[in-house]
Amino acid sequence: MTDFYSPQRSLQQGHWFKLICGASFQHLPAIRTLALVYALAGADCIDVAADPAIVSTAREALAVANQLSDQARDRGYRPSLPWLMVSLNDGEDPHFRKAEFDSAICPPDCSRPCESICPAQAIHHFGVIDDRCYGCGRCVPICPIEQIKTRSYVYTPEVISSMLLQAGIDAIEIHTQVGRFDDFRRLWNSIAPWVDRLKLIAISCPDGEDLIDYLRSLYELIHPLPCELIWQTDGRPMSGDIGDGATRACVKLGQKVLAADIPGYVQLAGGTNRHTVPKLEMIGMLHNRDSTFVSRWVSGIAYGSYARSLLSPVLNQLEAMEMMPLSRRSTVLPCTIETVPDLLWQAVDFAVPLVNQIKSPNRILQVI
């Protein structure tokens, strides 16, 4: 018998932690490390792109985390058996895009501000490393000659295939925007036959005019559901690593959706970082804390760019080791993080304080 965080119980008790690897982020080594480390740290959900190779990589990481769970508990951690989620979109969305430019056009004397501003280290002298780019768009306005563009993509209904769902998906998140009801319905019709295999449906939507009416129309379309439902309030997408003020938009949007009292759980995203939980505590939006000012509470928080930034030193060190000649390595095995135990537990040390912000002081455990 082993104690794990129960994702469903975390939702019910307001202690839900989701790691967003990125709907456009396709760098398999980093995804594997992020999923493994945050599972050992206690995350309830790992959100990845709807790509079979990425899903397989994440599942492998979660299997390794399960194998290491006893070691994690011996070190005082509370590992999890997180749900695996894939993200889809019903139309153009900043989470589903890539930057691109022709490096041959760049002036020889360019100071390359795009390279220094890229949080994913996806820009080099030859252009954009496609699998690293997750579409934040920070490079676009800063280019001195305005040559950086983005290309967007939309997942077709055919992506929701038996092959993908049989790979072990626990949850699907749909990214939508106000005014796209018909597009949402088309995507939903392709998902609906598979919903009884899922544990969770999440709907992610930024703010906009008539937002609440739009969310209510979506609820009328999809209910009743045989699984849990989350409304992800996408305050300021992909900005959690920018600074302290980034969390304000996501908290404000969370308040707006909570006040509407639409059935389902409310989970924050977009601008979340280490300041989010203290802000929620201050205004009484967390369960089992002072809830004087709101009638409901936020059930969880999703972290993307900020969670990745915490592990940047580890990801960089692993990449450097991978490029190192075998004669200089401490191991001849592939440089996956579990083959370097000291680095693995250092990474978990980096991740645990962020997870524990939402998990503490009321740790909810379930014996499995």
N, C-alpha and C positions, 0 to 999 in steps of 0.2 A: 504494500500500500504506500503510495507516494503522494505528497501534497503538492498541488499545482494551483496556480491561479486558474479559476474557471472563467473563460471569456463571458459566458452568459451571466454568471453571477456578478462579474465586474460591471456589466452594463446595468444590471438591476440595482446595484448599490452605488453607482456613480464613480467607479474606479477604473473605467475602461481606458486602456492605452493602446493606440494604434501607431505602428511605424509605417510611414509612406516611403516606399523605395522610389516611386515615381512612375507615372503612366508612360513616360517617354524614356525613362532611364533603362538602358539595356546593357550596362557593363556588368557582365556576369560575376567576375571575381568580387566586385564591391557589393553586389546584391547578396551574394552568398555570405559574405562577412557580416553585413548589416543584419540579415535575418538571423544568423546564428547568435550573434552577440546580444541582440535585443530579446531574443527568445530566452536566453540564459538570464537576462536582466529582469524578465517578468512581463514582457509585452503580451497583450491579448490578441492582437491581430497584426498580420504582415500584409501590406497592400503592394502588389506588383503589377507590372504590365501584363496584358492578356496575350502572352506569347508562350507557346509550349516550352521553348528552351528556358525561358525565365522561370516559368512555373516549376519545371523540373529542378532547376538550380535551387529555388527556394525550398522545395520539398526536401531536397538532399540536406540543406542546411538545417532544417527543422529536425530531421532524423538524427543528425549529429548532435544537435542540442539535447535531444531526448537521451542519447547515450551518455552525455556529459552531465546530466541533471543531478546525479548523486554527488559528483565532485562540486557542482555549483552549490548545493545545499551544505556540503561540508565547509564551504567557504563563507557561509552565512547568507547566500543569495536565495531568492525564491523564483526558480525558473518556471516557465509556462509551457503549455501546449497550445500555442496561438492558432487561431483560425487563419487560413490562407485566403486572401481576397484578390480578385483581379478587377481592374478598372476599365470601364468602357465609356464611350461618349456618343451622344446622339447628334452631334454637330460640331462645328469648329469650336475649339476650346484651347486655352493657353497650356493646359497640361498635356496636350497631344500635338506637339509640334517640335521641330528641330531647327536650329540656326544653321545657316550655310553661307559661304562666300567663296569667291575665287581668289586664292592667295596670290596668284600671279598679278593681280591688279593692285595689290597693296604697294604703296610707295616704299622704296627701300629705306627711307629715313623715318618711317612711321614709328611712333613710340609704343604702338600696340596696346592701347588701353583695354581693348577687348580681352586680351589674354590675362591681364592682371585682374579684371573684374569678374571673370568667369568663376563661379563657386565650384564648378565640377571639374576644373582643370581640363576642359574639353577643347580648348583652342591652342593650337601650336602654329609654327611657322608655315605648315602646309595646309592649314585650314581647320575645320571642325572635326573632332573625333566623334563620329556619329553616335556610337553606343554610349558615350559619356554624357552627351548633351541631354538635359531634361526639360529644355524649353522655357527657362525662366525669362529670357528675353533681355537680360541686362546689357548684353553686348550690342544690341540693335541701335539704341539712341546714342551710344558713345563712340561709334565708328566715325573717324574724322572725314571719311569720304562717303559715308552713308551707303556702303555697299553690302552690309550684312542684312540678309533677309531671313524669313522663317517659312518653313513649309509645314502645313498642317495635314493631319490625316484623321479619318473617321473610321471606327471599326464597323464593318458591315455585319448584319445579323448572322451571316454564315460563320462568324468567329465563334458564336455560341454553339459549339458542336459537341457531340457526345464524347469525342476524343478529349477535348479540353476539360469538360466537367468530370470525366472519368479519371482525370489526372489527380483528383483529390481536392478540387476547389470547395471551400466552405462558404464563400461569400462573393457577391458581385456588387460593385459600386458603379452607379450610372452618373456620369457628369452631364448636367443639363443646364439650361439657362431659361429665364423667363421668356415666354413667347414661342417655345419650341415644343408645344404639346404634341403636335402631329408627329414630329420626329421622335419624341420620347415614346409615343404609343407604338410606332413601328418597331423600335428597338425592344420595347417591352413585350410585344407579341412574340418575338423570337426567344425571349428569355422565359416567358411564362410556363412553357411545357417542362422546364427543368427546375422550377422554383422549389418543388417538394424535395429536391435533393440538397437544398441549401440550408444553412443555418442563419443566414443574414442577407438582407438586401439593404444597401445604403444608397441614398440619393444625395448627391453633392450639387449645391447650387449657390452661386454668388448672389449678392443683394441686387435689387432692381425694383423698378416700379411695378406694383401689383404682385410682388413676390409671394405674399401669403396666399392670395387667391390662386396663384399658380401651383403652389405646393398642395393646397387643398384639392385642386383638380387632379393632381397626380395621385394623391391618396385615394380619391374616389375611383380612379382607374385601376389601381393595383390591389386594393383590398377586396376580400380578406386574404391575408398572407399566412402561409403555414410556418413562417419563420420570423425572426426578429426584423425590425425596421429601424434604421437610423437616418435622421436628417443631418447631413454634414453641412455645416454653415461655413462656406468658403470665404472668409473675410478678406484677406489680402494674399492671393495665391503665391506660393513659393517665395516667401519673404521672411521666414522666421529667423534666418541667420543675419538679417540686415541690421537690426537694432532693437532697442527697448520699445519703441513706439509701434512696431509692426503688429503687436498683439492687440492693439486697441480695436481695430476693425473687426477682428474675429469675435471678440467679446461683445461688441455692440450688436453684431448680427445675431449672435447666440441669444442675446436678450430679446431681440425682436421675434425670433422664431419661437422661443419659449413662451412668450406672452400670447402667441396665437393658439397655443394648446392643441396642436395637431397631434393625433395619436402617433406614437413612436418615440424613440430616444433622440436626444439632441447631442451632437458631438461637434466640437470646434475643430477648425482647420484653417490654414491660410494665415500665416503670421504668428503661429504658435512658437513659443520658446520658453526659456526658464522664468519669464515674467508672467506667463499666462495663469498658472495656478495661484500665485500670490494675488493677482488681480481678481480672480474669481472668488478667492477667500475673502478679500476685502469687501466685495459687494454681495456676499452671501449666496453665491451661485453653485456651491458644491454641496453634495449630500452629506448629512451628518455634521454639518458645520452651521454657522449662523445663517439661516435662510430667511431673515426678517424681511428682506426687500423683494423677494420673488416667491411665486407660488410653486414653481418647479425648479429643478436643478439641472445643470449640465451633467450628462451621463458619462462623458469621456472627452478625450483630447487626442487628436492625431498630430504627429510631428513628422515633418519631412526634411526640409533643408537644414533646420537646426539640429535634428538628430544626426544627420549625416556629418555636419560640421564638427560635432563632438568627437567623431571617430576619424576625422581627417588625418591626424598624425599616424594612426594605426594603418589606415588604408595606404598612405604614402609609403610607410615602412615596408608593408607587405609587397607593394609593387617594386620597390627597390630591391628587395630580396629575390623576387622572381627574376629580375634582370641580372642578378649576380651570378658569376660562374659557379658551377657545382663545387669546384675545389675550395671555394670560399664560404660556402653555406654551412650552417650547423646541421642541416638535414638534407638528404638526397631526395626526400619526398617532395611532391608538388607543394608550393608555398601557400597552402590553405592555412587559415589562422590556427586551426586546432593542432597543426604540426609544430607550432611555436607556442607552447603552453603559457610561457611568461607573457607574451604579447596578447594572447587570448584573454587572460584574466585581467590584464591591464585595460583592455578594451571594455570588458564588462564593468570594471570599476568606473570607467568614463560614462557608461550608459545608465548605471543603476540610479544615480541621484535624480536624473530626469524622470525615470519611470516611477521612482518612489515619491515624487511630488504628488502624483495623483493617487498612488496606492496608499500612502500614509496619511494620517496615523491609523486609519481603520483598515487594516489588511484583511481582505476577505478571501479565505482559502477553502478549498473543497477537497476532500479525500477521494482519490480515484483508484 
